[in-house]
Amino acid sequence: MKTQTSVISADLSHLDELLAIESMCFQSDRLSKRSFKHWIKHENGVFLVAIVDAKVVGYGLVISHPGTSLARLYSLAIVPPFQGKGIAIRLVETLEQKSVEAGRLYMRLEVAKKNVHAIDLYKRMGYREFGEYTDYYDDHDDALRMQKSIWQNKVLRLKNPLPWFSQTTDFTCGPAALMMAMANYGSREQLNQNTELDIWRKATTIFMTSGHGGTHPFGLALAAKERGFAVKVRVSDNAPLFVDSVRSDHKKSVMTAVHNTFSEQLSQAKIPLEYTAPTQDWIEQHLQGGYSVIILISTYQLDKRKAPHWVAVTHIDKDFIYVHDPDVGEQQTPLDCQHVPIARARFDTLCAFGKSKLRTAIALKRA
């Protein structure tokens, strides 16, 4: 018999009970009082508690990722005396509903492989295994990755899924994205920092808004060509790229010289270049034609930082374009950055960088 339960938003008055639940339910990886306070107040979180007889007997926390259609079930806990009474299902269903209302279409989670009861619950609720992590938790247990379409009955099926690689520096998103795209053709052994930095040295713009320079699409294309790939480049602007992102005349001059050198090398390498924006149709046609595609996006839609950022496209359907993002944020896990669904209706806005609305992409396949 199901217990009569009310599900409401968590607030600061629930802190002591939340900490007690955390202590009862988890031996490691516990959320702290500071973390609970953070997520109670955070606009990108859906934090609910289950109440029975005026007592908090469980909670569920979902983190939503700005700029994407992805939500993550970050934590779910029910005190032992109330487990098996339908409270977890009620919490998850309400979390899914509120996530959909917030514009999220997919829910992802991690669960310990030894937690067979939780895995069975999630499977009964429509979650499907999406991969796994080894040595994921503090106690060294492995984790299953699971996913569910909470918007409609759609399961992501990939013909040839790209491996995912996390960039190891703040300025090597381009090499990381290119490495993932190349690994689609059997280059998995190159997914390491040595390759990442070697590509960066080849493709760097020298400077960027701050810190080390990012990578130029022409430089990335040349690096792929050197590694035996057939490459195509599209860019919406024939002016030197990213120059507006720096202020000093010296940096502008250096970046212009780098751009001009890349342009000459691209011509000498006979790499096809089109001065037109990469459209969604162009991306889809090349994916269907056996190419991998990496594309430049603006991080402003994701984290309010106006920085250019490279991602690898992994899949496309009538509603979404899915990408591997090599940059794992502070509140993210690698799962959050893999096959990230971006609604096609907002994808073009995400892919326009800077005042000039620069749009650029690279398609490649083994020659």
VOGU-3710 file (C-alpha; in Angstrom, 3 decimals, decimal comma):
1> mktqtsvisa> 0,000/0,000/0,000  1,366/3,380/-0,986  1,994/5,898/1,771  0,113/9,206/1,529  2,869/11,591/0,604  3,098/15,249/-0,312  5,933/16,470/-2,516  6,982/20,098/-2,174  9,972/22,301/-2,969  12,831/22,087/-0,491
11> dlshldella> 13,582/25,164/1,589  16,033/26,124/4,309  13,698/24,884/7,066  14,340/21,335/5,812  18,134/21,466/6,208  18,466/19,460/9,425  16,186/16,704/8,144  18,007/16,601/4,813  21,342/16,158/6,568  19,870/13,354/8,694
21> iesmcfqsdr> 18,564/11,608/5,561  21,961/11,934/3,916  23,631/10,339/6,931  21,154/7,442/7,002  21,214/6,705/3,275  24,824/7,170/2,176  28,130/5,925/3,537  30,178/8,123/1,178  29,732/10,931/-1,382  27,373/12,727/1,007
31> lskrsfkhwi> 26,059/16,189/0,232  27,152/18,795/2,767  25,043/21,447/4,462  26,667/24,002/2,183  25,708/21,978/-0,899  22,115/21,637/0,261  21,895/25,397/0,824  23,369/26,034/-2,612  20,869/23,854/-4,456  17,872/25,071/-2,470
41> khengvflva> 18,635/28,577/-3,729  20,016/27,771/-7,192  17,822/28,694/-10,168  19,072/25,751/-12,235  18,063/23,147/-9,685  14,774/21,338/-9,022  14,917/20,316/-5,369  11,927/18,481/-3,881  11,220/16,827/-0,541  8,705/14,103/0,293
51> ivdakvvgyg> 6,624/14,754/3,423  4,805/12,110/5,475  3,080/13,116/8,746  4,857/16,501/8,682  8,289/14,849/8,462  10,747/14,864/5,553  11,279/11,223/4,590  13,082/11,702/1,279  14,334/14,140/-1,301  15,225/14,381/-4,967
61> lvishpgtsl> 17,542/16,863/-6,658  17,761/17,563/-10,380  20,322/19,888/-11,958  19,418/21,550/-15,253  22,123/22,615/-17,669  21,729/26,106/-19,203  21,588/26,276/-22,978  20,732/22,588/-23,393  17,687/20,334/-23,109  19,416/18,142/-20,534
71> arlyslaivp> 18,629/17,552/-16,868  20,505/15,334/-14,436  19,078/13,463/-11,476  21,857/14,413/-9,098  20,654/12,721/-5,916  17,673/10,719/-4,663  17,247/9,378/-1,128  14,437/7,848/0,943  14,902/6,980/4,622  14,942/3,168/5,124
81> pfqgkgiair> 11,585/2,818/6,968  9,786/4,427/4,007  11,564/2,658/1,180  9,459/0,401/-1,047  6,300/2,463/-0,485  6,214/4,288/-3,829  7,772/7,505/-2,533  10,822/7,327/-4,797  8,597/6,872/-7,853  6,462/9,836/-6,795
91> lvetleqksv> 9,542/12,006/-6,351  11,113/11,036/-9,679  7,845/11,517/-11,585  7,425/14,990/-10,083  11,044/15,874/-10,817  10,552/14,776/-14,430  7,387/16,852/-14,746  8,990/19,996/-13,355  12,064/19,467/-15,543  9,861/19,283/-18,646
101> eagrlymrle> 8,105/22,469/-17,527  11,554/24,085/-17,345  12,263/23,058/-20,951  14,329/19,958/-20,248  13,678/16,975/-22,471  16,157/14,327/-21,308  16,972/13,113/-17,808  20,284/11,416/-17,044  21,646/9,839/-13,888  24,405/7,705/-12,441
111> vakknvhaid> 23,724/4,797/-10,098  26,082/2,386/-8,345  26,239/-0,962/-10,164  25,773/-2,777/-6,858  22,543/-0,855/-6,140  20,340/-3,394/-7,923  17,102/-2,149/-6,342  17,630/1,400/-7,623  18,631/0,126/-11,066  15,469/-1,981/-11,224
121> lykrmgyref> 13,370/1,036/-10,191  14,868/3,263/-12,874  14,423/0,590/-15,545  10,753/0,197/-14,593  10,392/3,969/-14,972  11,786/3,899/-18,504  15,478/4,641/-17,962  17,935/2,793/-20,167  21,629/2,093/-19,678  23,821/4,583/-21,493
131> geytdyyddh> 27,289/3,405/-20,491  29,270/3,111/-17,286  32,119/4,607/-15,264  34,707/2,516/-13,455  35,927/3,494/-9,971  33,384/6,345/-9,919  32,468/6,672/-6,248  34,563/7,356/-3,155  34,262/3,668/-2,243  35,627/2,778/-5,732
141> ddalrmqksi> 32,353/1,240/-6,904  31,476/1,471/-10,596  28,500/3,495/-11,838  25,937/2,808/-14,536  24,878/5,746/-16,684  21,169/5,844/-17,496  18,977/8,114/-19,592  15,306/8,697/-20,343  13,433/10,952/-22,726  11,021/12,731/-20,388
151> wqnkvlrlkn> 9,433/14,718/-23,199  8,368/11,943/-25,511  9,028/8,257/-26,008  12,303/8,620/-27,860  15,511/6,687/-27,216  18,787/7,953/-28,650  20,228/5,313/-30,970  23,648/6,007/-32,422  24,968/4,161/-35,460  28,608/4,818/-34,623
161> plpwfsqttd> 28,950/6,760/-31,363  31,987/8,991/-30,975  34,208/8,371/-27,957  34,320/11,295/-25,550  37,490/13,081/-24,426  37,850/15,795/-21,782  40,090/18,718/-22,683  43,002/18,946/-20,258  43,503/22,731/-20,449  41,250/25,777/-20,667
171> ftcgpaalmm> 42,352/26,488/-24,236  42,291/23,101/-25,999  38,597/22,557/-26,720  39,380/22,613/-30,455  41,968/19,822/-30,342  39,736/17,780/-28,012  36,747/18,125/-30,360  38,907/17,243/-33,367  40,349/14,202/-31,593  36,854/12,914/-30,850
181> amanygsreq> 35,868/13,388/-34,488  38,997/11,601/-35,730  38,477/8,773/-33,242  35,297/7,916/-35,126  37,630/6,323/-37,685  39,697/4,113/-35,414  42,113/6,673/-33,944  41,209/5,993/-30,314  44,847/5,550/-29,344  45,358/9,256/-30,048
191> lnqnteldiw> 42,967/10,361/-27,299  45,675/11,689/-24,999  47,185/14,972/-23,907  50,237/14,657/-26,149  48,044/14,620/-29,252  45,852/17,369/-27,801  48,786/19,745/-27,267  50,404/18,842/-30,574  47,232/19,854/-32,426  46,984/23,045/-30,372
201> rkattifmts> 50,531/24,062/-31,314  49,601/23,558/-34,958  46,269/25,385/-34,827  46,530/28,091/-32,154  45,491/31,683/-32,781  48,267/32,722/-30,317  45,967/35,117/-28,451  42,319/35,109/-27,395  40,070/37,149/-25,099  42,284/36,196/-22,149
211> ghggthpfgl> 45,043/33,690/-21,524  46,383/31,417/-24,224  44,870/31,449/-27,678  42,236/28,999/-28,782  42,334/27,237/-32,129  41,581/28,520/-35,620  39,309/26,412/-37,871  41,922/26,557/-40,650  44,608/25,328/-38,250  42,412/22,468/-37,049
221> alaakergfa> 41,642/21,521/-40,646  45,359/21,465/-41,462  46,051/19,266/-38,423  43,385/16,802/-39,574  44,762/16,822/-43,130  48,244/15,987/-41,822  46,740/12,987/-40,026  45,279/11,523/-43,196  41,768/12,959/-43,235  39,759/14,515/-46,032
231> vkvrvsdnap> 38,586/17,867/-44,709  36,054/20,560/-45,603  35,747/23,958/-43,941  32,893/26,430/-43,804  33,197/29,900/-42,328  30,724/32,760/-42,567  33,312/35,573/-42,689  36,373/36,061/-44,902  37,934/38,613/-42,526  40,648/37,533/-40,049
241> lfvdsvrsdh> 38,916/35,508/-37,342  38,625/36,328/-33,621  40,505/39,638/-33,979  37,623/41,508/-32,345  38,063/39,380/-29,212  41,296/41,188/-28,258  41,894/44,886/-27,610  45,551/45,687/-28,192  46,776/46,542/-31,674  49,744/44,215/-31,191
251> kksvmtavhn> 47,531/41,203/-30,525  45,263/42,121/-33,429  48,287/42,327/-35,718  49,644/38,947/-34,613  46,261/37,231/-34,961  45,802/38,722/-38,428  49,209/37,392/-39,480  48,319/33,949/-38,100  45,027/33,982/-40,011  46,715/34,949/-43,269
261> tfseqlsqak> 49,331/32,206/-42,865  46,640/29,619/-42,189  44,748/30,806/-45,276  47,815/30,330/-47,473  48,526/26,892/-46,004  44,900/25,851/-46,458  45,079/26,807/-50,131  48,382/24,977/-50,604  46,910/21,853/-48,977  43,925/22,064/-51,359
271> ipleytaptq> 41,446/21,874/-48,492  37,963/22,911/-49,711  36,889/26,195/-48,115  33,478/27,822/-48,439  32,830/31,323/-47,150  29,281/30,601/-46,069  27,690/29,648/-42,772  27,435/25,942/-41,932  23,709/25,224/-41,844  21,919/22,441/-40,024
281> dwieqhlqgg> 21,206/20,835/-43,392  24,938/20,950/-44,187  25,737/19,242/-40,885  23,097/16,574/-41,447  24,191/15,894/-45,034  27,792/15,379/-43,978  26,903/13,123/-41,060  24,821/11,009/-43,429  27,739/11,020/-45,870  30,082/9,417/-43,356
291> ysviilisty> 31,793/12,580/-42,112  32,360/13,708/-38,553  31,595/17,360/-37,839  32,975/19,769/-35,258  31,445/23,192/-34,856  32,188/26,424/-33,021  29,624/27,634/-30,497  29,385/30,608/-28,168  29,460/29,680/-24,491  27,304/32,697/-23,595
301> qldkrkaphw> 24,143/30,612/-23,942  25,635/28,011/-21,579  27,487/29,895/-18,862  27,180/33,621/-19,750  30,861/33,780/-20,738  31,432/35,184/-24,212  34,017/32,669/-25,371  34,305/30,607/-28,557  34,123/26,894/-27,891  34,502/23,821/-30,101
311> vavthidkdf> 32,219/20,779/-29,769  31,849/17,554/-31,771  28,467/16,685/-33,283  27,457/13,109/-32,462  23,938/12,766/-33,836  21,055/14,694/-35,385  17,332/14,031/-35,572  14,247/16,087/-36,342  14,232/17,774/-32,927  17,819/17,929/-31,681
321> iyvhdpdvge> 21,459/18,170/-32,563  23,583/16,202/-30,086  27,136/17,180/-29,218  30,100/16,003/-27,186  31,330/18,956/-25,114  34,968/18,446/-24,018  34,705/20,969/-21,163  33,397/19,560/-17,862  32,073/22,395/-15,684  32,333/22,648/-11,904
331> qqtpldcqhv> 28,836/21,266/-11,312  29,057/18,646/-14,068  30,257/15,102/-14,567  31,494/13,683/-17,882  28,015/12,200/-18,400  26,575/15,712/-18,583  28,871/16,555/-21,490  28,193/13,565/-23,747  25,551/13,522/-26,506  24,170/16,784/-25,102
341> piararfdtl> 20,795/17,464/-26,790  20,394/20,985/-28,162  17,024/21,884/-29,655  17,335/22,594/-33,377  15,161/25,678/-32,898  17,884/27,314/-30,793  20,988/25,716/-32,304  21,700/28,523/-34,782  21,734/31,102/-31,981  24,169/28,964/-29,997
351> cafgksklrt> 26,515/28,700/-32,998  26,911/32,429/-33,662  29,954/33,950/-31,941  30,828/37,581/-31,351  29,609/40,828/-32,861  30,075/39,491/-36,380  27,957/36,398/-35,567  30,798/34,177/-36,772  29,721/30,667/-37,740  32,232/27,997/-38,669
361> aialkra> 32,477/24,206/-38,817  34,771/21,458/-40,081  33,703/18,167/-41,676  36,222/15,337/-41,919  36,493/11,675/-42,758  39,296/9,233/-43,361  40,773/9,876/-46,822
//
